[in-house]
Amino acid sequence: MPTPADIKHWIEQGLPSARVAVEGDGRHFRAVVVCAAFAGKPPVERHKMVYAALGDRQADIHALSMRTLTPEQQP
């Protein structure tokens, strides 16, 4: 079963310029991904980029909710 640290690492591998924070209990995870590559892309495309970074590993993740932001959008 993946840990929040695993998911963070996998996303960072696939989106090297991203800043990632992941919380979760082993089944349900919440991620905040801040990446300049998201600029000009709608949320659906941003989420696809994160799922692509996870690759086949996403099958091991029961539930993942995410906020995908550009550096300019982060609080």
N, CA and C atoms as an extended XYZ file, in Angstrom:
225
Properties=species:S:1:pos:R:3:atomname:S:1:resname:S:1:resid:I:1 pbc="F F F"
N         0.850       -1.181        0.000 N   MET     1
C         0.000        0.000        0.000 CA  MET     1
C         0.898        1.248        0.000 C   MET     1
N         0.661        2.191       -0.884 N   PRO     2
C         1.527        3.370       -0.952 CA  PRO     2
C         1.327        4.301        0.237 C   PRO     2
N         2.370        5.024        0.551 N   THR     3
C         2.320        6.027        1.610 CA  THR     3
C         2.249        7.417        0.966 C   THR     3
N         1.904        8.445        1.730 N   PRO     4
C         1.947        9.800        1.183 CA  PRO     4
C         3.332       10.134        0.621 C   PRO     4
N         4.391        9.682        1.289 N   ALA     5
C         5.750        9.949        0.806 CA  ALA     5
C         5.997        9.293       -0.548 C   ALA     5
N         5.460        8.071       -0.740 N   ASP     6
C         5.602        7.390       -2.031 CA  ASP     6
C         4.951        8.208       -3.142 C   ASP     6
N         3.727        8.628       -2.900 N   ILE     7
C         2.977        9.365       -3.919 CA  ILE     7
C         3.677       10.691       -4.227 C   ILE     7
N         4.138       11.370       -3.196 N   LYS     8
C         4.881       12.622       -3.392 CA  LYS     8
C         6.099       12.368       -4.279 C   LYS     8
N         6.854       11.339       -3.970 N   HIS     9
C         8.054       11.005       -4.742 CA  HIS     9
C         7.711       10.694       -6.200 C   HIS     9
N         6.690        9.912       -6.420 N   TRP    10
C         6.300        9.530       -7.784 CA  TRP    10
C         5.889       10.750       -8.604 C   TRP    10
N         5.117       11.651       -7.995 N   ILE    11
C         4.695       12.857       -8.721 CA  ILE    11
C         5.913       13.724       -9.027 C   ILE    11
N         6.802       13.873       -8.052 N   GLU    12
C         8.001       14.689       -8.272 CA  GLU    12
C         8.900       14.085       -9.350 C   GLU    12
N         8.946       12.778       -9.453 N   GLN    13
C         9.726       12.133      -10.510 CA  GLN    13
C         9.156       12.468      -11.886 C   GLN    13
N         7.840       12.444      -11.996 N   GLY    14
C         7.182       12.691      -13.275 CA  GLY    14
C         7.054       14.160      -13.632 C   GLY    14
N         7.036       15.018      -12.629 N   LEU    15
C         6.955       16.469      -12.818 CA  LEU    15
C         8.093       17.097      -12.012 C   LEU    15
N         9.324       17.010      -12.511 N   PRO    16
C        10.495       17.402      -11.717 CA  PRO    16
C        10.477       18.834      -11.184 C   PRO    16
N         9.788       19.741      -11.843 N   SER    17
C         9.777       21.125      -11.371 CA  SER    17
C         8.656       21.396      -10.362 C   SER    17
N         7.887       20.380      -10.027 N   ALA    18
C         6.727       20.569       -9.154 CA  ALA    18
C         7.116       20.580       -7.679 C   ALA    18
N         6.341       21.334       -6.917 N   ARG    19
C         6.382       21.265       -5.458 CA  ARG    19
C         5.124       20.505       -5.047 C   ARG    19
N         5.299       19.470       -4.249 N   VAL    20
C         4.209       18.544       -3.962 CA  VAL    20
C         4.065       18.337       -2.460 C   VAL    20
N         2.820       18.341       -1.989 N   ALA    21
C         2.499       17.972       -0.612 CA  ALA    21
C         1.383       16.934       -0.681 C   ALA    21
N         1.553       15.842        0.050 N   VAL    22
C         0.549       14.770        0.045 CA  VAL    22
C         0.253       14.365        1.481 C   VAL    22
N        -1.023       14.227        1.785 N   GLU    23
C        -1.494       13.714        3.074 CA  GLU    23
C        -2.396       12.538        2.787 C   GLU    23
N        -2.503       11.633        3.742 N   GLY    24
C        -3.430       10.531        3.546 CA  GLY    24
C        -3.290        9.470        4.609 C   GLY    24
N        -4.218        8.523        4.557 N   ASP    25
C        -4.288        7.477        5.567 CA  ASP    25
C        -3.971        6.088        5.015 C   ASP    25
N        -3.439        6.018        3.814 N   GLY    26
C        -3.144        4.719        3.207 CA  GLY    26
C        -4.166        4.307        2.173 C   GLY    26
N        -5.350        4.879        2.230 N   ARG    27
C        -6.386        4.603        1.233 CA  ARG    27
C        -6.846        5.865        0.528 C   ARG    27
N        -7.008        6.925        1.282 N   HIS    28
C        -7.486        8.202        0.741 CA  HIS    28
C        -6.376        9.236        0.884 C   HIS    28
N        -6.049        9.886       -0.224 N   PHE    29
C        -4.951       10.842       -0.239 CA  PHE    29
C        -5.418       12.186       -0.791 C   PHE    29
N        -4.755       13.243       -0.315 N   ARG    30
C        -4.981       14.595       -0.804 CA  ARG    30
C        -3.625       15.161       -1.197 C   ARG    30
N        -3.542       15.673       -2.405 N   ALA    31
C        -2.285       16.231       -2.898 CA  ALA    31
C        -2.492       17.670       -3.349 C   ALA    31
N        -1.487       18.480       -3.076 N   VAL    32
C        -1.410       19.829       -3.628 CA  VAL    32
C        -0.148       19.835       -4.486 C   VAL    32
N        -0.328       20.111       -5.763 N   VAL    33
C         0.787       20.091       -6.705 CA  VAL    33
C         0.890       21.475       -7.330 C   VAL    33
N         2.036       22.111       -7.151 N   VAL    34
C         2.292       23.440       -7.705 CA  VAL    34
C         3.370       23.281       -8.772 C   VAL    34
N         3.032       23.657      -10.004 N   CYS    35
C         3.959       23.429      -11.110 CA  CYS    35
C         3.762       24.496      -12.192 C   CYS    35
N         4.861       25.083      -12.635 N   ALA    36
C         4.788       26.095      -13.692 CA  ALA    36
C         4.263       25.504      -14.998 C   ALA    36
N         4.468       24.207      -15.208 N   ALA    37
C         4.001       23.556      -16.440 CA  ALA    37
C         2.475       23.536      -16.539 C   ALA    37
N         1.778       23.826      -15.455 N   PHE    38
C         0.312       23.864      -15.471 CA  PHE    38
C        -0.227       25.155      -16.099 C   PHE    38
N         0.618       26.142      -16.288 N   ALA    39
C         0.174       27.446      -16.794 CA  ALA    39
C        -0.571       27.283      -18.117 C   ALA    39
N        -1.745       27.923      -18.183 N   GLY    40
C        -2.541       27.913      -19.403 CA  GLY    40
C        -3.346       26.644      -19.623 C   GLY    40
N        -3.269       25.703      -18.686 N   LYS    41
C        -4.000       24.443      -18.843 CA  LYS    41
C        -5.200       24.415      -17.897 C   LYS    41
N        -6.327       23.879      -18.355 N   PRO    42
C        -7.481       23.755      -17.465 CA  PRO    42
C        -7.234       22.643      -16.434 C   PRO    42
N        -8.013       22.632      -15.356 N   PRO    43
C        -7.816       21.630      -14.309 CA  PRO    43
C        -7.779       20.181      -14.814 C   PRO    43
N        -8.612       19.836      -15.759 N   VAL    44
C        -8.635       18.452      -16.253 CA  VAL    44
C        -7.285       18.075      -16.851 C   VAL    44
N        -6.687       18.975      -17.617 N   GLU    45
C        -5.379       18.701      -18.219 CA  GLU    45
C        -4.290       18.615      -17.152 C   GLU    45
N        -4.388       19.445      -16.138 N   ARG    46
C        -3.418       19.401      -15.034 CA  ARG    46
C        -3.500       18.060      -14.317 C   ARG    46
N        -4.713       17.613      -14.066 N   HIS    47
C        -4.884       16.325      -13.387 CA  HIS    47
C        -4.346       15.191      -14.246 C   HIS    47
N        -4.554       15.255      -15.537 N   LYS    48
C        -4.005       14.238      -16.439 CA  LYS    48
C        -2.485       14.205      -16.355 C   LYS    48
N        -1.867       15.362      -16.212 N   MET    49
C        -0.406       15.414      -16.078 CA  MET    49
C         0.053       14.725      -14.798 C   MET    49
N        -0.690       14.910      -13.710 N   VAL    50
C        -0.341       14.249      -12.449 CA  VAL    50
C        -0.555       12.742      -12.584 C   VAL    50
N        -1.678       12.329      -13.172 N   TYR    51
C        -1.919       10.900      -13.361 CA  TYR    51
C        -0.854       10.278      -14.255 C   TYR    51
N        -0.397       11.012      -15.269 N   ALA    52
C         0.681       10.504      -16.128 CA  ALA    52
C         1.960       10.332      -15.323 C   ALA    52
N         2.216       11.246      -14.402 N   ALA    53
C         3.403       11.132      -13.550 CA  ALA    53
C         3.316        9.893      -12.667 C   ALA    53
N         2.116        9.556      -12.220 N   LEU    54
C         1.941        8.360      -11.386 CA  LEU    54
C         2.033        7.082      -12.205 C   LEU    54
N         1.660        7.166      -13.466 N   GLY    55
C         1.724        5.989      -14.342 CA  GLY    55
C         0.892        4.837      -13.815 C   GLY    55
N         1.420        3.639      -13.951 N   ASP    56
C         0.707        2.432      -13.522 CA  ASP    56
C         0.520        2.362      -12.009 C   ASP    56
N         1.276        3.147      -11.273 N   ARG    57
C         1.175        3.123       -9.801 CA  ARG    57
C        -0.177        3.608       -9.309 C   ARG    57
N        -0.883        4.382      -10.137 N   GLN    58
C        -2.174        4.903       -9.675 CA  GLN    58
C        -3.172        3.788       -9.399 C   GLN    58
N        -2.955        2.612       -9.968 N   ALA    59
C        -3.845        1.478       -9.697 CA  ALA    59
C        -3.780        1.065       -8.229 C   ALA    59
N        -2.681        1.383       -7.543 N   ASP    60
C        -2.519        1.040       -6.128 CA  ASP    60
C        -3.107        2.081       -5.190 C   ASP    60
N        -3.592        3.186       -5.752 N   ILE    61
C        -4.124        4.283       -4.949 CA  ILE    61
C        -5.644        4.222       -4.994 C   ILE    61
N        -6.267        4.016       -3.844 N   HIS    62
C        -7.728        3.882       -3.800 CA  HIS    62
C        -8.419        5.187       -4.187 C   HIS    62
N        -7.984        6.301       -3.585 N   ALA    63
C        -8.625        7.596       -3.866 CA  ALA    63
C        -7.589        8.702       -3.723 C   ALA    63
N        -7.565        9.584       -4.709 N   LEU    64
C        -6.648       10.713       -4.686 CA  LEU    64
C        -7.405       11.963       -5.114 C   LEU    64
N        -7.483       12.932       -4.202 N   SER    65
C        -8.032       14.233       -4.585 CA  SER    65
C        -6.839       15.175       -4.685 C   SER    65
N        -6.939       16.123       -5.589 N   MET    66
C        -5.793       17.005       -5.762 CA  MET    66
C        -6.190       18.424       -6.119 C   MET    66
N        -5.319       19.336       -5.702 N   ARG    67
C        -5.366       20.729       -6.139 CA  ARG    67
C        -4.129       20.912       -6.989 C   ARG    67
N        -4.316       21.430       -8.173 N   THR    68
C        -3.203       21.652       -9.091 CA  THR    68
C        -3.130       23.145       -9.390 C   THR    68
N        -2.021       23.748       -9.023 N   LEU    69
C        -1.871       25.195       -9.101 CA  LEU    69
C        -0.592       25.573       -9.828 C   LEU    69
N        -0.585       26.747      -10.421 N   THR    70
C         0.658       27.318      -10.912 CA  THR    70
C         1.299       28.066       -9.738 C   THR    70
N         2.590       28.385       -9.830 N   PRO    71
C         3.206       29.148       -8.735 CA  PRO    71
C         2.481       30.461       -8.447 C   PRO    71
N         1.923       31.098       -9.465 N   GLU    72
C         1.198       32.350       -9.265 CA  GLU    72
C        -0.125       32.158       -8.534 C   GLU    72
N        -0.677       30.965       -8.580 N   GLN    73
C        -1.983       30.700       -7.965 CA  GLN    73
C        -1.883       30.236       -6.516 C   GLN    73
N        -0.716       29.824       -6.097 N   GLN    74
C        -0.618       29.279       -4.738 CA  GLN    74
C        -0.843       30.363       -3.701 C   GLN    74
N        -1.440       29.975       -2.596 N   PRO    75
C        -1.740       30.956       -1.541 CA  PRO    75
C        -0.486       31.464       -0.856 C   PRO    75
